[in-house]
Amino acid sequence: MGDWTTVSEDDVLLVVDVQNDFCPGGSLAVPAGNDIVPAINGLMRRFPHVVLTQDWHPEGHSSFASVHPGTEPLQTVEVDYGTQILWPDHCVQGTLGAAFHRDLEINRAELIIRKGFRPAVDSYSAFYENDRRTGTGLTGYLRERGFKRIFACGIATDVCVRWSVLDGRREGFEVALIENASAAIDHDGSLAAAMSDMREAGVEVLPNVPH
């Protein structure tokens, strides 16, 4: 792995889903969602290149428990592409919940990847929808720009950040997780499992990056 103490023109900061619905007060809130925003802003000022992702669901998305009678959030159903966790309605297009956190310095982003906008397919990864076939276009963008290393952070460490960094490794990039700029759901051991998966895939975990 490379030297992670310095940032170069070949590096990109990937900030995952820092949106109101994933922060305290939102419909799918992660307790530390507000707390990581200052750290992320500091990192964005350090990096020459920044990409943001934004969960962007239509109303009645198939991943919402509300469209499956008799179910509750965090239950699962079987869909065409496998097992789908059901969630509360969240990040609905054009709503306040889908907007980025008001303190996030989004003007520093060179690209915003919207994901989950297909009604029948959920999306965790910045690279692929959950059918694992439909790409977001991020791989081609990063390669065309000549980026080699991805520094990732955001919400949630054990869901969308996890899937994004694992796919970054599968696409051949060097990837580091910035742990102190990420927040986890940590439901039923999900954080420990995610950290194990990421390390096994060769993701470098940076626990305390200054910003």
Backbone as numpy.savetxt, mean C-alpha at the origin, in Angstrom:
# Nx Ny Nz CAx CAy CAz Cx Cy Cz
22.47 -6.98 -1.23 21.62 -5.78 -1.23 22.50 -4.54 -1.23
21.93 -3.44 -1.61 22.69 -2.21 -1.73 22.88 -1.51 -0.40
23.58 -0.38 -0.49 23.78 0.48 0.68 22.53 1.34 0.84
21.78 1.08 1.93 20.51 1.76 2.13 20.67 3.07 2.91
21.90 3.45 3.21 22.11 4.67 4.00 22.07 5.93 3.16
22.17 5.78 1.85 22.13 6.94 0.97 21.05 6.76 -0.09
20.52 7.88 -0.57 19.47 7.88 -1.58 20.05 8.44 -2.87
19.73 7.78 -4.00 20.26 8.23 -5.28 19.13 8.44 -6.28
19.50 8.86 -7.49 18.52 9.08 -8.55 17.88 7.79 -9.04
18.46 6.65 -8.69 17.90 5.36 -9.07 16.84 4.86 -8.08
16.59 5.63 -7.03 15.70 5.20 -5.95 14.35 5.90 -6.04
13.31 5.19 -5.59 11.97 5.78 -5.55 11.32 5.44 -4.22
10.64 6.40 -3.66 9.86 6.19 -2.44 8.43 5.86 -2.85
7.94 4.68 -2.42 6.59 4.24 -2.70 5.75 4.38 -1.44
4.77 5.28 -1.46 3.93 5.58 -0.30 2.55 4.98 -0.56
2.17 4.00 0.26 0.98 3.19 -0.01 -0.22 3.66 0.82
-1.26 4.10 0.16 -2.62 4.25 0.70 -2.72 5.05 2.01
-2.10 6.20 2.07 -2.23 7.05 3.26 -3.48 7.91 3.06
-4.63 7.28 3.28 -5.95 7.87 2.99 -6.78 7.94 4.26
-7.77 8.82 4.23 -8.56 9.08 5.45 -9.24 7.84 6.00
-9.76 6.97 5.14 -10.46 5.80 5.65 -9.54 4.82 6.36
-8.23 4.91 6.13 -7.28 4.03 6.79 -6.65 4.68 8.03
-7.08 5.88 8.35 -6.57 6.60 9.50 -7.66 6.72 10.56
-7.29 7.03 11.81 -8.31 7.15 12.87 -9.48 8.04 12.44
-10.69 7.52 12.69 -11.90 8.19 12.25 -12.45 7.66 10.95
-11.64 6.88 10.21 -12.06 6.32 8.95 -12.77 4.99 9.13
-13.36 4.49 8.06 -14.17 3.27 8.15 -13.35 2.00 8.29
-12.07 2.06 7.95 -11.18 0.91 8.09 -9.87 1.39 8.71
-10.01 2.01 9.87 -8.90 2.75 10.48 -7.83 1.85 11.04
-6.59 2.26 10.82 -5.42 1.67 11.46 -4.99 2.64 12.56
-4.87 2.18 13.81 -4.66 3.11 14.93 -3.51 4.10 14.75
-2.40 3.66 14.16 -1.24 4.54 14.02 -1.22 5.29 12.69
-2.34 5.27 11.97 -2.35 5.89 10.65 -1.97 7.36 10.64
-2.45 8.13 11.62 -2.08 9.54 11.69 -0.63 9.74 12.06
-0.12 8.84 12.90 1.20 9.04 13.50 2.34 8.97 12.49
2.14 8.24 11.41 3.24 8.05 10.45 3.33 9.17 9.42
2.34 10.03 9.35 2.33 11.06 8.30 3.54 12.00 8.39
3.91 12.51 9.57 5.10 13.37 9.61 6.36 12.66 9.13
6.50 11.38 9.48 7.68 10.63 9.02 7.68 10.48 7.51
6.51 10.20 6.93 6.43 10.06 5.48 6.73 11.39 4.79
6.20 12.48 5.31 6.51 13.79 4.72 8.00 14.08 4.75
8.63 13.74 5.86 10.08 13.94 5.95 10.83 13.11 4.93
10.39 11.87 4.73 11.02 11.02 3.73 10.82 11.56 2.33
9.61 12.07 2.05 9.34 12.59 0.71 10.24 13.78 0.39
10.63 14.52 1.40 11.54 15.65 1.16 12.96 15.17 0.86
13.29 13.98 1.30 14.64 13.42 1.09 14.78 12.75 -0.26
13.67 12.20 -0.78 13.75 11.40 -2.00 13.51 12.25 -3.23
14.30 12.02 -4.28 14.10 12.78 -5.51 12.86 12.34 -6.28
12.38 11.12 -6.00 11.24 10.57 -6.75 10.28 9.90 -5.78
8.99 10.21 -5.94 7.95 9.68 -5.05 6.77 9.20 -5.88
6.27 8.02 -5.53 5.05 7.48 -6.12 4.07 7.21 -4.98
2.80 7.62 -5.16 1.75 7.33 -4.20 0.77 6.32 -4.79
0.18 5.50 -3.91 -0.95 4.69 -4.35 -2.21 5.16 -3.61
-3.36 4.93 -4.26 -4.64 5.38 -3.72 -5.69 4.31 -3.99
-6.24 3.73 -2.91 -7.36 2.82 -3.03 -8.54 3.62 -3.59
-9.24 3.06 -4.60 -10.21 3.88 -5.34 -11.37 3.00 -5.81
-12.25 2.66 -4.86 -13.32 1.71 -5.13 -14.60 2.39 -5.60
-15.30 1.78 -6.56 -16.65 2.26 -6.87 -17.61 1.84 -5.76
-18.75 2.49 -5.69 -19.79 2.08 -4.74 -20.19 0.63 -5.04
-20.48 -0.13 -3.97 -20.90 -1.51 -4.15 -19.80 -2.44 -4.61
-18.55 -2.11 -4.30 -17.44 -2.96 -4.71 -17.59 -4.36 -4.12
-17.14 -5.35 -4.87 -17.34 -6.75 -4.48 -16.59 -7.14 -3.21
-15.63 -6.34 -2.78 -14.89 -6.64 -1.55 -15.58 -6.10 -0.30
-16.69 -5.39 -0.47 -17.39 -4.81 0.67 -18.36 -5.84 1.26
-18.29 -6.02 2.58 -19.21 -6.94 3.24 -20.66 -6.54 3.00
-20.90 -5.26 2.81 -22.27 -4.75 2.66 -22.98 -5.29 1.42
-22.23 -5.80 0.45 -22.87 -6.33 -0.77 -23.04 -7.84 -0.70
-22.65 -8.45 0.41 -22.80 -9.89 0.60 -23.72 -10.13 1.79
-25.01 -10.30 1.57 -25.96 -10.46 2.68 -25.55 -11.56 3.65
-25.68 -11.25 4.93 -25.38 -12.24 5.96 -23.92 -12.32 6.35
-23.08 -11.46 5.79 -21.65 -11.48 6.13 -21.28 -10.25 6.94
-20.11 -10.33 7.54 -19.56 -9.21 8.31 -18.13 -8.96 7.86
-17.61 -7.76 8.11 -16.22 -7.48 7.77 -15.26 -8.48 8.41
-14.22 -8.82 7.65 -13.16 -9.77 8.00 -13.57 -11.22 7.79
-14.82 -11.48 7.42 -15.16 -12.80 6.93 -14.62 -12.94 5.51
-14.65 -14.15 4.98 -14.15 -14.39 3.63 -15.23 -15.01 2.75
-15.09 -14.78 1.46 -15.94 -15.42 0.46 -15.04 -15.91 -0.67
-15.55 -16.84 -1.44 -14.82 -17.33 -2.61 -15.30 -16.59 -3.85
-14.34 -16.06 -4.60 -14.63 -15.35 -5.85 -13.85 -16.00 -6.97
-13.97 -15.46 -8.17 -13.32 -16.08 -9.34 -11.82 -16.25 -9.16
-11.19 -15.33 -8.46 -9.73 -15.39 -8.34 -9.27 -15.96 -6.99
-10.18 -16.52 -6.21 -9.77 -17.16 -4.95 -10.53 -16.64 -3.75
-9.89 -16.68 -2.60 -10.51 -16.25 -1.36 -10.37 -14.75 -1.19
-11.48 -14.10 -0.89 -11.50 -12.65 -0.72 -11.93 -12.29 0.69
-11.11 -11.51 1.39 -11.52 -10.95 2.68 -12.53 -9.84 2.42
-13.57 -9.81 3.22 -14.58 -8.76 3.10 -14.25 -7.61 4.05
-14.46 -6.40 3.58 -14.10 -5.20 4.33 -15.31 -4.30 4.51
-15.26 -3.40 5.48 -16.26 -2.33 5.51 -16.15 -1.49 4.24
-17.23 -0.84 3.85 -17.14 0.09 2.72 -16.04 1.10 3.01
-15.11 1.29 2.08 -14.00 2.21 2.32 -13.45 2.73 1.00
-12.85 3.90 1.08 -12.16 4.52 -0.06 -13.04 4.51 -1.32
-14.29 4.92 -1.14 -15.21 5.00 -2.27 -14.87 6.25 -3.08
-14.81 6.08 -4.38 -14.36 7.14 -5.29 -15.07 8.46 -5.02
-14.29 9.51 -4.88 -14.82 10.86 -4.72 -15.25 11.24 -3.33
-15.13 10.30 -2.37 -15.53 10.61 -1.00 -14.36 11.13 -0.19
-14.67 11.73 0.95 -13.63 12.19 1.85 -12.77 11.04 2.34
-13.39 9.88 2.54 -12.62 8.72 3.01 -11.57 8.28 2.02
-11.80 8.48 0.74 -10.84 8.07 -0.29 -9.72 9.09 -0.47
-9.90 10.30 0.04 -8.90 11.35 -0.12 -7.65 11.04 0.69
-6.53 11.55 0.24 -5.30 11.42 1.01 -5.43 12.19 2.32
-4.70 11.73 3.32 -4.66 12.44 4.61 -4.33 13.91 4.36
-5.04 14.78 5.03 -4.93 16.22 4.73 -3.53 16.76 4.95
-2.74 16.12 5.81 -1.40 16.62 6.08 -0.33 15.99 5.19
-0.71 15.02 4.37 0.26 14.38 3.49 0.64 15.33 2.36
1.94 15.50 2.15 2.42 16.46 1.16 2.41 15.84 -0.25
1.21 15.70 -0.79 1.03 14.95 -2.04 1.63 15.67 -3.24
1.92 16.96 -3.12 2.51 17.68 -4.25 3.90 17.17 -4.59
4.50 16.39 -3.72 5.83 15.86 -3.98 5.80 14.60 -4.85
4.61 14.06 -5.11 4.50 12.83 -5.90 4.62 13.11 -7.39
5.34 12.24 -8.08 5.45 12.31 -9.54 4.38 11.44 -10.22
3.83 10.49 -9.47 2.83 9.59 -10.02 1.90 9.14 -8.90
0.60 9.05 -9.20 -0.38 8.46 -8.29 -1.01 7.27 -9.00
-0.85 6.09 -8.41 -1.45 4.87 -8.93 -2.76 4.62 -8.19
-3.87 4.63 -8.93 -5.16 4.28 -8.34 -5.43 2.80 -8.58
-5.91 2.13 -7.54 -6.12 0.69 -7.63 -7.45 0.32 -6.98
-7.97 -0.85 -7.39 -9.25 -1.30 -6.84 -10.46 -0.67 -7.49
-10.30 -0.06 -8.66 -11.42 0.62 -9.30 -12.27 -0.31 -10.16
-11.83 -1.56 -10.35 -12.64 -2.55 -11.07 -13.64 -3.16 -10.10
-14.94 -3.11 -10.39 -15.95 -3.50 -9.40 -15.83 -4.92 -8.89
-15.32 -5.84 -9.70 -15.32 -7.25 -9.32 -13.97 -7.76 -8.85
-12.97 -6.88 -8.78 -11.63 -7.32 -8.39 -11.07 -6.37 -7.34
-10.66 -6.92 -6.20 -10.03 -6.09 -5.19 -8.57 -5.88 -5.57
-7.90 -5.00 -4.87 -6.51 -4.70 -5.19 -5.77 -4.27 -3.94
-4.74 -5.03 -3.57 -3.88 -4.67 -2.45 -2.55 -4.10 -2.96
-1.98 -4.77 -3.94 -0.64 -4.44 -4.41 -0.62 -3.19 -5.28
0.49 -2.47 -5.20 0.71 -1.34 -6.11 0.99 -1.81 -7.53
1.28 -3.10 -7.70 1.68 -3.64 -9.00 0.59 -4.44 -9.71
-0.22 -5.18 -8.94 -1.22 -6.06 -9.53 -2.53 -6.01 -8.76
-3.64 -6.17 -9.49 -4.91 -6.40 -8.85 -4.90 -7.80 -8.23
-5.90 -8.11 -7.42 -5.88 -9.37 -6.68 -6.11 -10.60 -7.55
-6.48 -10.43 -8.81 -6.55 -11.59 -9.70 -5.16 -12.04 -10.11
-4.15 -11.23 -9.77 -2.74 -11.52 -10.02 -2.39 -11.54 -11.50
-3.30 -11.08 -12.34 -3.06 -11.01 -13.78 -3.10 -9.57 -14.29
-3.94 -8.76 -13.69 -4.16 -7.40 -14.16 -3.16 -6.45 -13.51
-2.28 -5.89 -14.32 -1.26 -4.99 -13.80 -1.77 -3.57 -13.67
-1.12 -2.82 -12.81 -1.45 -1.40 -12.64 -0.64 -0.50 -13.56
0.41 -1.04 -14.16 1.31 -0.25 -14.99 2.53 0.25 -14.24
2.61 -0.02 -12.94 3.72 0.52 -12.16 5.05 -0.09 -12.56
5.07 -1.38 -12.85 6.34 -2.02 -13.24 6.95 -1.33 -14.44
6.14 -1.12 -15.48 6.65 -0.48 -16.69 7.12 0.94 -16.44
6.38 1.66 -15.61 6.76 3.04 -15.28 8.12 3.06 -14.59
8.30 2.20 -13.59 9.57 2.21 -12.84 10.73 1.82 -13.74
10.52 0.84 -14.60 11.61 0.41 -15.49 11.93 1.48 -16.51
10.92 2.12 -17.07 11.17 3.15 -18.07 11.89 4.35 -17.46
11.59 4.62 -16.19 12.28 5.72 -15.50 13.67 5.34 -15.03
14.00 4.05 -15.07 15.34 3.61 -14.70 15.54 3.40 -13.21
14.46 3.27 -12.45 14.59 3.06 -11.01 15.00 1.61 -10.72
15.85 1.45 -9.73 16.34 0.12 -9.36 15.94 -0.29 -7.95
15.77 0.70 -7.07 15.44 0.37 -5.68 14.16 1.08 -5.25
13.34 0.34 -4.52 12.08 0.87 -4.00 12.17 0.91 -2.48
11.90 2.07 -1.92 11.75 2.23 -0.48 10.24 2.38 -0.23
9.64 1.46 0.51 8.19 1.44 0.66 7.76 1.74 2.08
6.60 2.40 2.19 6.02 2.70 3.50 4.54 2.97 3.29
3.80 3.14 4.40 2.39 3.49 4.29 1.50 2.58 5.09
0.28 2.37 4.58 -0.79 1.65 5.29 -1.39 0.60 4.35
-1.60 -0.58 4.82 -1.19 -1.14 6.10 -0.01 -2.08 5.85
0.89 -2.10 6.81 2.10 -2.90 6.67 1.79 -4.35 6.32
0.73 -4.89 6.91 0.43 -6.31 6.76 -0.59 -6.60 5.66
-0.98 -5.59 4.89 -1.88 -5.84 3.76 -1.29 -5.20 2.50
-1.65 -3.97 2.21 -1.27 -3.39 0.93 0.23 -3.11 0.81
0.88 -2.73 1.91 2.34 -2.54 1.85 3.01 -3.89 1.62
2.56 -4.90 2.35 3.13 -6.25 2.19 3.02 -6.73 0.75
1.82 -6.69 0.18 1.63 -7.16 -1.18 2.47 -6.35 -2.17
2.60 -5.07 -1.92 3.36 -4.21 -2.83 4.84 -4.54 -2.82
5.41 -4.72 -1.63 6.85 -4.98 -1.59 7.16 -6.39 -2.10
6.28 -7.34 -1.83 6.51 -8.69 -2.36 6.46 -8.68 -3.89
5.52 -7.96 -4.46 5.47 -7.87 -5.92 6.65 -7.08 -6.48
7.10 -6.07 -5.75 8.31 -5.37 -6.18 9.50 -6.29 -6.30
9.63 -7.20 -5.35 10.72 -8.19 -5.41 10.51 -9.14 -6.59
9.27 -9.59 -6.79 9.00 -10.50 -7.91 9.30 -9.85 -9.25
9.15 -8.53 -9.32 9.42 -7.82 -10.56 10.89 -7.48 -10.73
11.71 -7.88 -9.77 13.16 -7.75 -9.92 13.80 -6.52 -9.32
13.06 -5.75 -8.54 13.62 -4.57 -7.90 14.20 -4.92 -6.53
15.19 -4.18 -6.12 15.60 -4.21 -4.72 14.56 -3.42 -3.93
14.15 -3.97 -2.79 13.06 -3.35 -2.04 13.41 -3.29 -0.56
13.12 -2.15 0.04 13.25 -1.98 1.49 11.93 -1.48 2.05
11.56 -2.01 3.20 10.40 -1.53 3.95 10.88 -0.56 5.01
10.30 0.64 5.03 10.64 1.62 6.07 9.62 1.44 7.19
10.04 0.74 8.22 9.10 0.27 9.24 8.51 1.41 10.07
9.32 2.43 10.37 8.81 3.50 11.23 7.94 4.51 10.48
7.74 4.28 9.18 6.83 5.11 8.40 5.69 4.27 7.85
5.41 3.14 8.52 4.34 2.24 8.12 3.50 1.88 9.34
2.22 1.61 9.10 1.30 1.27 10.18 0.54 0.01 9.82
0.33 -0.87 10.81 -0.26 -2.18 10.56 -1.63 -2.33 11.20
-2.46 -3.21 10.60 -3.71 -3.63 11.22 -3.41 -4.59 12.36
-2.54 -5.57 12.09 -2.11 -6.58 13.05 -3.30 -7.33 13.64
-4.06 -7.98 12.77 -5.20 -8.80 13.18 -4.80 -10.27 13.19
-4.90 -10.89 14.35 -4.69 -12.34 14.48 -3.31 -12.77 13.96
-2.28 -12.02 14.33 -0.91 -12.36 13.96 -0.51 -11.97 12.56
-1.31 -11.11 11.91 -1.03 -10.78 10.52 0.27 -10.01 10.32
0.66 -9.19 11.29 1.89 -8.42 11.13 3.11 -9.32 11.17
3.17 -10.22 12.14 4.31 -11.13 12.24 4.42 -11.99 10.98
3.30 -12.46 10.47 3.32 -13.27 9.25 3.81 -12.45 8.07
3.36 -11.19 7.98 3.78 -10.33 6.87 5.28 -10.05 6.93
5.78 -9.75 8.12 7.21 -9.46 8.25 8.04 -10.67 7.87
7.59 -11.85 8.26 8.30 -13.07 7.90 8.31 -13.28 6.39
7.16 -13.08 5.75 7.07 -13.24 4.29 7.99 -12.25 3.57
8.01 -11.01 4.05 8.82 -9.99 3.38 10.31 -10.29 3.52
10.73 -10.65 4.71 12.15 -10.97 4.90 12.56 -12.18 4.07
11.70 -13.19 4.02 12.00 -14.39 3.24 12.14 -14.07 1.76
11.39 -13.06 1.28 11.46 -12.66 -0.12 12.66 -11.78 -0.44
13.43 -11.43 0.58 14.60 -10.59 0.36 14.35 -9.11 0.53
13.24 -8.76 1.16 12.97 -7.35 1.46 13.81 -6.93 2.66
14.53 -5.84 2.52 15.31 -5.30 3.63 14.38 -4.49 4.53
14.39 -4.78 5.81 13.54 -4.05 6.76 14.39 -2.99 7.45
14.01 -1.74 7.24 14.72 -0.61 7.83 13.86 -0.08 8.98
14.20 -0.38 10.23 13.28 -0.11 11.32 13.16 1.36 11.73
14.20 2.16 11.51 14.17 3.53 12.05 14.95 4.45 11.13
14.33 4.82 10.02 15.00 5.69 9.06 14.77 7.14 9.45
15.82 7.94 9.58 15.63 9.35 9.92 14.92 10.08 8.79
14.16 11.11 9.15 13.41 11.86 8.15 13.58 13.36 8.35
